[in-house]
Each structure stands twice: as structure tokens, then as C-alpha cells.
């Protein structure tokens, strides 16, 4: 029987509210310092929630020398380009004319919309008194700007990445809300396993910190209204939690076929070992109280990795800080791990970064790889009183020093899409390969 192609993580790039690169993001995650603060991107004074976790100083990202590319790049696209640049540089390999067709690109992208400043320009012209006048819209430059329209498309991000790096192989964008980044990475892994690509640039990016994004989440009562204590707003698994903290950013990985990575002497953070998905089909915004959908995705990821429950040491939980979903996820953790649930460390790094929506699963995948590298479970910030329904083995306040043989990362999306990724320590994978498995 043919041995399955294994997949190595050889590059990581992060642009998050916690920092503009991997080192600064990881440092703040370990310090459990919230990135929340008042919204500065637009005037949010009329909203019930006026706080978010913004990416600060992103104009300080290394410049991109492709002026035409930048014309089509929105704020969120800049996050993606910055994180992808880091991942490619970290991997120490990039597409060439000879192998560009063997590179793939799979991206989790959010709900792209017209930029706030462009929306404001339309409002000033076509609805200055609150009443929309269609004929006035035709006179507004934004309405006749092909670049503004192109920036708003959900496929714009991957188009910019393909241009930036000259990738000529399989390319796809995943849109499954909060599961997008995780499912994109899982899809990229399967491309390499099936021999359809040798290397894949994969990840996710998003920014819904806009009047449109914020208003929708406020209407759903999904975001925390703790405007007076923003640093406490994201408190997954805490009894007093009252909604998530909206964030933004991007995370990208370079994946490559294991043997190739070893032969070229690449630094391997971890093996991307398993991918599990399910559909809850319960409510648009909630998982079933039993944890049914997440149970399936976690079990499938473990099985796909050829692992057992006893192999899992750490779970980066979806942990949004919403009452229903935290309980549902913890019910799933208890069901999956049963008698050894207390042996699995659990934390939600959204307690620091906020919820990055389509980028969340990608950033958290990178954090899992870093946790394996450093033998360090990142802490869950802001946990003061544990909800009795969330009584799993939560890593609180401080990082937990422990070798992590395998880790899982959950991404549970609005609409019921559930993603779970499994990661294995590279030393353990090397031992499996040496034994012929």
C-alpha cells in the first residue's frame, strides 16, 4: 500500500491586533494581554458596541513595490499580503518559473464589502438627507470606479496573492464564515496529500470592523457591549461572558510535502496531520447545545491524523466568549475526550486577539504550530469565574510549559460549518516516517 504524503508547516506569517509579525503576536498571546480598545477606524458612537481589536500601525508593514497591485488592495488585503510575505520569507522558498504550477493557494476570505470611506462618499452624494437618489449615484466617482468595485469582490484577495507570488497551480477561496481559515488550510493539506501540489500558500484574512459588519453583529447581540472595560470584553468560558470582541487580521502558512521539506533542510514547525469538518445545521449563529457538529469535526480530524484521543495534549478552542457557543464547544470536548478530558489543555486565544472571523482559524493554526515548537500552551485571558458548564482543563492566565505531541484547533462558523485541524510534533512525525508509517 502506498504511504500517504505527509504535510509539513515550514512558514508562518501573522498580522493581528496583537502585532504585525509572528514574534510580537506570539509574545502578546503568551502575556495574555487583551488587544481591545475603542474603535478608531470610523465613528462608532451610535452603536451599542463601540470597541474592537484593531490592527494598529499596519502602514508600518514592509512596503510592497507593486503599485498596480496596491491600487486593488483594501485594508484586509494589505493584512493578507503582509502575512503571506512573512510566511514565504520564513519558509525560505518561493515559486519559480520552473515550479509555479506545482504551487497552490487556498485562502479563507470574509464577506468583502465596499470600504467605509467609499460608502460614506456614496451616502454624501446619493443620500445626503437620508433619502437615496439613484440618479445622484451615477455622478459619484466611486460608482464609476472599476478598482473600487474590484476591491469589493470576495475573490480579490486570492487574485492579489497569485499576482504577488506568481503561483500558477490550484487556487481557491473558501467562504464559510468563522470556519473559513481552518477549512482553507485543511483543503490545502489535501491538495498536497493527493499529489495535486507540492507546496501551498494558505491562510485567511478578514476585517469586519466597519459600520456594516458591526451593525450586523450588534443586531444579533453577538458582540460584547462592555465599552467601559474593553480589555475584559473577550472572556471565553467565564460565567459573566456576554459576546465576542470583533477583531481583524490575517494568518498564512506555507505547507509542503514532508519529504521535500526534509531534503531541503527546511525548519519544520509541525506536521499538519488531520482535517475534520461537519455541518451542524442547527441555527445560523449557534451550535447545538449537545456539541453535535464540533464532536464530529474533532473526531474526524483525530481519525484523519491516524491518531487516538490519548495522543491529544492541547486544544486551541474556538471559544468566542458567547454564552451558547462556549457551552456547546465544551460539551463537545467532554464528549470527545470523555475520561481523559482533564488531560487535554484548553484555551481560547480569542481572549487576546478578539474574533478575526474568516482569519481566525488561520491565525490560530499558526499559534498551534508555535505552541508545539515552544512546548508551551498559550493561556486563556480574562477568566475569573469559570462557567460550570465549561469545566474543562482550561489553561488560565499564564502559559503552561508542556511538550505538545499533538494539538487541535477548532473553528466553528456561523451557518453551522465546523472545522478542526490536527497538528503533530515534527519529532514524532519523523519517528513515524522512519518506521515506515
C-alpha positions as CSV (number, residue, x, y, z in Angstrom):
1,X,0.0,0.0,0.0
2,X,1.3,3.4,-0.9
3,X,2.4,5.6,2.0
4,X,0.3,8.8,2.3
5,X,2.1,12.0,1.6
6,X,2.6,13.9,4.8
7,X,2.4,17.7,5.1
8,X,4.9,20.0,6.8
9,X,4.4,23.5,8.1
10,X,7.5,25.4,7.1
11,X,6.4,29.0,7.1
12,X,4.2,31.2,9.3
13,X,3.1,34.8,8.8
14,X,0.8,36.8,11.1
15,X,-0.7,40.3,11.1
16,X,-3.0,40.6,14.0
17,X,-4.3,43.0,16.7
18,X,-1.5,41.6,18.8
19,X,1.3,42.5,16.4
20,X,2.4,42.9,12.8
21,X,4.5,39.8,12.8
22,X,4.9,36.4,14.4
23,X,7.2,37.3,17.2
24,X,5.2,40.3,18.5
25,X,1.9,38.4,18.1
26,X,3.2,35.3,20.0
27,X,4.7,37.5,22.7
28,X,1.4,39.2,23.5
29,X,-0.6,35.9,23.3
30,X,1.7,34.4,25.9
31,X,1.4,37.5,28.1
32,X,-2.5,37.2,27.9
33,X,-2.9,40.9,27.2
34,X,-6.1,41.9,25.5
35,X,-5.9,43.9,22.3
36,X,-9.3,45.5,22.8
37,X,-9.9,49.2,22.6
38,X,-12.3,51.9,21.3
39,X,-12.9,51.7,17.6
40,X,-10.9,54.3,15.7
41,X,-11.4,53.3,12.1
42,X,-14.8,55.0,11.9
43,X,-17.2,56.9,14.2
44,X,-18.9,54.1,16.2
45,X,-20.6,56.4,18.7
46,X,-24.1,55.4,17.5
47,X,-23.6,51.7,18.1
48,X,-24.3,49.7,21.3
49,X,-20.8,48.2,20.9
50,X,-18.1,50.7,20.3
51,X,-15.0,48.5,20.9
52,X,-13.0,46.1,18.8
53,X,-9.5,44.6,18.4
54,X,-8.0,46.7,15.6
55,X,-4.7,46.0,13.8
56,X,-2.6,49.1,14.8
57,X,0.1,50.7,12.7
58,X,-0.4,48.4,9.7
59,X,1.0,51.2,7.5
60,X,4.3,50.2,9.1
61,X,4.2,46.8,7.3
62,X,7.1,46.4,4.9
63,X,6.3,48.3,1.7
64,X,5.1,46.5,-1.4
65,X,6.8,47.6,-4.6
66,X,3.9,46.7,-6.9
67,X,1.9,49.9,-7.3
68,X,-0.7,48.4,-9.5
69,X,-1.3,45.7,-7.0
70,X,-1.8,48.2,-4.2
71,X,-4.5,50.0,-6.2
72,X,-6.7,47.0,-5.8
73,X,-5.8,46.2,-2.2
74,X,-8.2,47.0,0.6
75,X,-7.3,47.2,4.3
76,X,-7.9,43.5,4.7
77,X,-6.0,42.7,1.5
78,X,-3.0,44.5,3.0
79,X,-3.2,42.3,6.0
80,X,-3.2,39.2,3.8
81,X,-0.3,40.4,1.6
82,X,1.8,41.3,4.7
83,X,1.2,37.9,6.4
84,X,1.8,36.0,3.2
85,X,5.1,37.8,2.6
86,X,6.2,36.8,6.1
87,X,5.2,33.1,5.6
88,X,7.0,32.9,2.2
89,X,10.2,34.5,3.7
90,X,10.0,32.3,6.8
91,X,9.8,29.1,4.7
92,X,12.8,30.2,2.6
93,X,11.2,29.1,-0.6
94,X,9.1,30.7,-3.2
95,X,7.6,29.9,-6.6
96,X,9.9,29.9,-9.6
97,X,9.2,29.7,-13.3
98,X,10.1,26.0,-13.1
99,X,7.7,25.0,-10.3
100,X,5.0,27.7,-10.1
101,X,2.4,25.2,-11.5
102,X,3.2,22.9,-8.5
103,X,2.3,25.6,-6.0
104,X,-1.3,26.1,-4.9
105,X,-3.1,28.8,-3.0
106,X,-6.1,28.3,-0.8
107,X,-7.5,31.3,1.1
108,X,-10.2,31.8,3.7
109,X,-11.8,35.2,3.0
110,X,-14.6,37.1,4.6
111,X,-17.6,39.0,3.4
112,X,-15.9,41.6,1.2
113,X,-17.9,44.8,1.0
114,X,-17.4,48.4,-0.1
115,X,-14.8,50.2,2.0
116,X,-16.2,52.6,4.7
117,X,-14.7,55.7,3.1
118,X,-16.2,54.8,-0.3
119,X,-19.6,54.0,1.3
120,X,-19.5,57.4,3.0
121,X,-18.8,59.1,-0.3
122,X,-21.9,57.4,-1.8
123,X,-24.0,58.5,1.1
124,X,-22.9,62.1,0.8
125,X,-23.8,62.2,-2.9
126,X,-26.8,59.9,-3.2
127,X,-28.5,60.2,0.1
128,X,-27.4,63.4,1.8
129,X,-30.7,63.8,3.6
130,X,-31.3,60.2,4.3
131,X,-33.3,59.6,1.1
132,X,-31.5,57.6,-1.6
133,X,-31.5,59.1,-5.0
134,X,-30.4,56.6,-7.7
135,X,-29.7,59.2,-10.3
136,X,-27.2,61.0,-8.0
137,X,-25.3,57.8,-7.5
138,X,-24.3,57.8,-11.2
139,X,-22.4,61.1,-10.6
140,X,-20.4,59.7,-7.7
141,X,-16.9,58.7,-8.8
142,X,-16.9,55.6,-6.6
143,X,-19.9,54.2,-8.6
144,X,-17.8,54.5,-11.8
145,X,-14.5,53.2,-10.3
146,X,-13.7,49.7,-11.6
147,X,-10.9,49.5,-8.9
148,X,-13.4,50.2,-6.1
149,X,-15.7,47.5,-7.5
150,X,-12.9,45.0,-7.9
151,X,-11.7,45.6,-4.3
152,X,-15.1,44.7,-3.0
153,X,-15.1,41.2,-4.7
154,X,-14.6,38.2,-2.5
155,X,-12.1,36.8,-4.9
156,X,-9.9,39.9,-5.0
157,X,-7.6,38.7,-2.2
158,X,-6.6,35.5,-3.8
159,X,-6.1,37.3,-7.1
160,X,-3.6,39.7,-5.5
161,X,-1.8,36.8,-3.8
162,X,-1.4,34.9,-7.1
163,X,-0.1,38.0,-8.7
164,X,2.3,38.8,-5.9
165,X,3.9,35.4,-5.8
166,X,3.4,34.1,-9.3
167,X,1.5,30.9,-8.2
168,X,0.2,29.0,-11.2
169,X,-1.3,25.9,-9.7
170,X,-4.6,25.1,-7.9
171,X,-6.3,28.2,-6.4
172,X,-9.5,28.5,-4.5
173,X,-11.2,30.8,-1.9
174,X,-13.2,29.4,1.0
175,X,-16.2,31.3,2.4
176,X,-17.6,29.6,5.5
177,X,-17.7,32.5,7.9
178,X,-15.7,31.8,11.0
179,X,-14.6,28.4,9.7
180,X,-13.1,29.8,6.5
181,X,-9.4,30.0,7.6
182,X,-9.4,26.5,9.1
183,X,-11.2,24.9,6.1
184,X,-8.9,26.6,3.7
185,X,-5.8,25.1,5.4
186,X,-7.5,21.7,5.5
187,X,-8.2,21.9,1.8
188,X,-4.5,22.9,1.2
189,X,-3.3,19.9,3.1
190,X,-5.4,17.6,1.0
191,X,-4.0,19.1,-2.2
192,X,-0.5,18.0,-1.2
193,X,-1.7,14.6,0.0
194,X,-3.4,13.9,-3.3
195,X,-0.3,14.9,-5.3
196,X,-2.0,18.0,-6.8
197,X,0.6,20.4,-5.4
198,X,4.0,20.1,-3.7
199,X,3.7,23.4,-1.8
200,X,0.7,25.6,-0.9
201,X,0.4,29.1,0.4
202,X,-2.7,29.0,2.6
203,X,-4.4,31.0,5.3
204,X,-7.2,33.5,5.9
205,X,-7.8,37.3,6.2
206,X,-10.7,39.5,7.2
207,X,-11.8,42.8,8.6
208,X,-15.4,43.3,9.5
209,X,-14.7,46.4,11.7
210,X,-16.9,48.6,9.6
211,X,-20.4,50.1,10.1
212,X,-21.9,47.3,8.1
213,X,-20.1,44.5,9.9
214,X,-20.6,46.0,13.4
215,X,-24.3,46.8,12.9
216,X,-25.0,43.2,11.9
217,X,-23.3,41.7,14.9
218,X,-25.0,44.3,17.2
219,X,-28.4,43.3,15.8
220,X,-27.6,39.7,16.5
221,X,-26.5,40.6,20.1
222,X,-23.3,38.7,19.3
223,X,-20.7,41.2,20.3
224,X,-19.9,42.3,23.9
225,X,-21.3,45.7,24.9
226,X,-18.6,46.2,27.6
227,X,-17.5,49.6,26.2
228,X,-16.2,50.8,29.6
229,X,-13.9,47.8,30.1
230,X,-12.8,46.8,26.6
231,X,-9.8,44.8,27.9
232,X,-12.3,42.5,29.7
233,X,-14.8,42.2,26.9
234,X,-13.5,38.9,25.5
235,X,-13.6,36.3,28.3
236,X,-14.3,32.9,26.9
237,X,-15.7,30.3,29.3
238,X,-16.2,32.9,32.0
239,X,-19.6,32.8,33.7
240,X,-20.2,36.5,33.0
241,X,-19.3,36.5,29.3
242,X,-21.7,38.4,27.1
243,X,-20.5,38.3,23.5
244,X,-17.4,38.3,21.4
245,X,-14.9,41.0,20.6
246,X,-14.7,41.8,16.9
247,X,-11.1,41.6,15.5
248,X,-9.3,41.7,12.2
249,X,-6.1,40.5,10.7
250,X,-4.5,37.7,8.7
251,X,-2.6,34.4,9.1
252,X,-0.8,32.5,6.4
253,X,1.2,29.2,6.3
254,X,3.5,27.6,3.8
255,X,2.7,23.9,3.6
256,X,4.9,21.5,1.7
257,X,5.3,17.8,1.1
258,X,7.2,16.3,4.1
259,X,10.0,14.5,2.3
260,X,10.7,17.6,0.2
261,X,10.9,19.8,3.2
262,X,13.3,17.5,5.0
263,X,15.5,17.1,2.0
264,X,16.0,20.8,1.5
265,X,16.7,21.3,5.2
266,X,13.6,23.4,6.0
267,X,12.7,24.3,9.5
268,X,9.5,22.3,10.2
269,X,7.2,23.7,12.9
270,X,4.8,20.8,12.9
271,X,3.1,18.3,10.7
272,X,-0.4,19.3,9.6
273,X,-1.7,15.8,10.3
274,X,-5.5,15.9,10.1
275,X,-8.6,17.8,8.9
276,X,-12.2,17.2,10.1
277,X,-15.3,19.0,9.0
278,X,-19.0,18.8,9.7
279,X,-22.2,20.8,9.3
280,X,-24.3,21.5,12.4
281,X,-27.5,22.8,10.6
282,X,-29.0,23.9,13.9
283,X,-29.1,27.7,13.9
284,X,-27.4,30.4,11.9
285,X,-25.5,31.7,14.9
286,X,-25.4,28.8,17.4
287,X,-24.1,25.2,17.6
288,X,-26.4,22.6,19.0
289,X,-26.2,22.5,22.8
290,X,-25.0,18.9,22.7
291,X,-22.0,20.0,20.7
292,X,-23.0,17.6,17.9
293,X,-21.3,19.3,15.0
294,X,-18.0,20.0,16.8
295,X,-17.9,16.5,18.1
296,X,-18.0,15.2,14.5
297,X,-15.3,17.5,13.3
298,X,-12.9,16.8,16.2
299,X,-13.3,13.0,15.9
300,X,-12.8,13.2,12.1
301,X,-9.6,15.3,12.5
302,X,-8.2,12.9,15.0
303,X,-9.0,9.9,12.8
304,X,-7.7,11.6,9.7
305,X,-4.4,12.1,11.5
306,X,-4.2,8.4,12.3
307,X,-4.2,9.3,16.0
308,X,-6.1,8.4,19.1
309,X,-7.8,10.6,21.7
310,X,-4.9,9.8,24.1
311,X,-2.5,11.5,21.7
312,X,-4.0,14.9,22.0
313,X,-2.4,17.3,24.5
314,X,-3.8,20.7,23.6
315,X,-6.9,22.2,22.1
316,X,-7.0,25.8,20.8
317,X,-10.7,26.2,21.2
318,X,-13.0,28.3,19.0
319,X,-14.0,29.9,22.3
320,X,-15.7,33.1,21.1
321,X,-17.0,34.3,24.5
322,X,-20.7,33.9,23.5
323,X,-22.8,32.1,26.1
324,X,-24.3,29.4,23.9
325,X,-21.3,28.5,21.7
326,X,-18.8,28.2,24.6
327,X,-21.1,25.8,26.4
328,X,-21.7,23.8,23.2
329,X,-18.0,23.5,22.4
330,X,-17.2,22.4,26.0
331,X,-19.9,19.8,25.7
332,X,-18.2,18.6,22.6
333,X,-14.8,18.5,24.3
334,X,-16.2,16.4,27.1
335,X,-17.9,14.0,24.7
336,X,-14.8,13.5,22.6
337,X,-12.3,13.1,25.3
338,X,-14.6,11.6,28.0
339,X,-12.5,10.1,30.8
340,X,-9.3,11.9,29.9
341,X,-10.9,15.4,29.4
342,X,-8.7,16.7,32.2
343,X,-5.6,15.7,30.4
344,X,-6.2,18.0,27.5
345,X,-5.2,21.6,28.0
346,X,-7.7,24.0,26.5
347,X,-7.5,27.8,25.8
348,X,-9.1,30.3,23.5
349,X,-6.6,32.9,22.2
350,X,-9.5,35.0,21.1
351,X,-9.4,36.2,24.7
352,X,-6.4,38.3,23.5
353,X,-7.0,38.9,19.7
354,X,-10.7,39.0,19.6
355,X,-12.6,37.1,16.9
356,X,-10.9,37.6,13.5
357,X,-13.9,35.9,11.7
358,X,-12.5,34.4,8.4
359,X,-8.9,34.9,9.6
360,X,-9.5,33.2,13.0
361,X,-8.8,29.6,12.1
362,X,-5.6,30.5,10.1
363,X,-4.1,32.7,12.8
364,X,-4.9,30.0,15.4
365,X,-3.4,27.3,13.3
366,X,-0.2,29.3,13.3
367,X,-0.4,29.6,17.1
368,X,-0.8,25.9,17.5
369,X,2.4,25.3,15.4
370,X,4.2,27.8,17.7
371,X,2.9,26.1,20.8
372,X,4.3,22.8,19.6
373,X,7.6,24.4,18.7
374,X,8.0,26.0,22.1
375,X,6.3,23.3,24.2
376,X,4.0,26.0,25.6
377,X,0.2,26.1,25.8
378,X,-0.9,29.7,25.4
379,X,-3.2,31.0,28.2
380,X,-6.9,31.9,28.2
381,X,-7.1,35.6,29.4
382,X,-9.8,37.2,31.5
383,X,-11.1,34.0,33.1
384,X,-12.2,34.9,36.6
385,X,-15.2,32.7,37.3
386,X,-15.5,29.5,35.2
387,X,-18.9,28.7,33.9
388,X,-19.9,25.3,35.5
389,X,-20.9,24.1,32.0
390,X,-17.3,24.9,30.8
391,X,-15.4,22.9,33.4
392,X,-12.7,21.6,31.1
393,X,-9.0,21.8,31.7
394,X,-8.5,25.5,30.8
395,X,-5.0,27.0,30.7
396,X,-5.6,30.1,32.8
397,X,-3.7,33.4,33.0
398,X,-0.2,32.0,32.4
399,X,1.3,29.8,29.7
400,X,1.6,26.1,30.6
401,X,5.0,24.6,29.9
402,X,4.4,21.1,28.5
403,X,5.6,19.1,25.5
404,X,2.7,19.0,23.0
405,X,2.8,15.8,21.0
406,X,-0.5,16.7,19.2
407,X,-2.7,19.8,19.1
408,X,-6.2,20.5,17.7
409,X,-7.6,23.8,16.5
410,X,-11.4,24.3,16.3
411,X,-13.1,26.9,14.1
412,X,-16.9,26.8,14.3
413,X,-18.6,29.1,11.8
414,X,-21.9,30.9,11.6
415,X,-24.2,28.8,9.5
416,X,-23.0,25.6,11.1
417,X,-19.7,24.9,9.3
418,X,-17.3,23.3,11.7
419,X,-13.6,22.8,11.1
420,X,-10.9,21.0,13.2
421,X,-7.3,20.8,12.3
422,X,-4.8,18.4,13.9
423,X,-1.1,19.1,14.3
424,X,1.7,16.7,15.3
425,X,5.2,17.4,16.8
426,X,7.8,17.1,14.0
427,X,9.9,14.7,16.1
428,X,7.0,12.4,16.4
429,X,6.3,12.5,12.7
430,X,9.9,11.9,11.9
431,X,9.7,8.7,14.1
432,X,6.6,7.6,12.2
433,X,8.2,8.1,8.9
434,X,11.4,6.2,10.0
435,X,9.2,3.3,11.0
436,X,7.6,3.3,7.5
437,X,4.2,4.7,8.6
